[in-house]
Amino acid sequence: MSTNKTPYCPIALSISYVGDKWTLIILRDMLLLNKTRFKEFKASRGKIASNILSNRLKMLLEEGFIEILNPLGTKKSRQFIATEKGIATLPIIIELYLFSVHDMHVSLFSEEELVVQKIILENPTLFKENVVKGYLELVNELKAGVGA
């Protein structure tokens, strides 16, 4: 962990990992939108600054939330994928979504987001299971491509 202080409880430790806006947005983009490359995260609607994105990716790597696939050994071929620890944040992301989705006006959502919203609201548990299954399939395909 990057801080010198030992967290005094599990919630404090969790917040030290994912308690800022950008960390969860990056993990959301990985898990829900299948983004893997720096430029894809940079292009997100949230407009994250390059230096902040670099810092968050570095922290997520150091703490074991993500790993790098780098099939060609170049900066451009580098892909970031969530580890088991990163995937474990999905319930947090879904609960945060459910917590505030009703406070946002429908006009703020794209058509794709409205479809996702409907699915999440109908059955959050099934949604989580399907996202994890789909994400693991994506990761396996990416890893298979690395070995090819």
Sequence and secondary structure as in RCSB ss.txt:
>XXXX:A:sequence
MSTNKTPYCPIALSISYVGDKWTLIILRDMLLLNKTRFKEFKASRGKIASNILSNRLKMLLEEGFIEILNPLGTK
KSRQFIATEKGIATLPIIIELYLFSVHDMHVSLFSEEELVVQKIILENPTLFKENVVKGYLELVNELKAGVGA
>XXXX:A:secstr
  SSS  SSHHHHHHHHH SHHHHHHHHHHHHH   SHHHHHTSTT   HHHHHHHHHHHHHTTSEEEE TTSST
TT EEEE HHHHTTHHHHHHHHHHHGGGS GGGS HHHHHHHHHHHH HHHHHHHHHHHHHHHHHHHHHHHH 
